[in-house]
Amino acid sequence: MNKYRDKSDFEINLRVAQIIFTDSEYDVIKQSMEVVKFQNGNGKGTCHAFDPCNNPADAMPIIIDNKITVAYDYRNCVWVAYFTSEISAYSDNYYRAAMEVFLMMKDAENEKI
């Protein structure tokens, strides 16, 4: 079951950041509901919005590194992302579907530990 389907993009982005960055490499700007990544870490240096649900520059390294497959389902008119037959997500948003799969993969890894 996809427990991320009902989450907002912000919640998905934050959870992805919590997995791939250390605490000093990202921050949350609550006023704008935005996750930002510090390029140089330690809360210093340049930063940019981290939005893997919508930004291919943030999403594609995660998709490629984790070997997530995304394809268009013409029958249902949605993007489907999957890692295995047990881990898949459907969305109108290509990158959002892939990030949901990434989070489900990490959940599955943690269950095995």
PyMOL commands that set and color helices and strands:
alter all, ss='L'
color gray80, all
select helices_A, chain A and resi 9-20+23-25+56-65+94-112
alter helices_A, ss='H'
color red, helices_A
select strands_A, chain A and resi 26-29+34-38+47-49+69-73+78-84+87-91
alter strands_A, ss='S'
color yellow, strands_A
deselect
rebuild
show_as cartoon
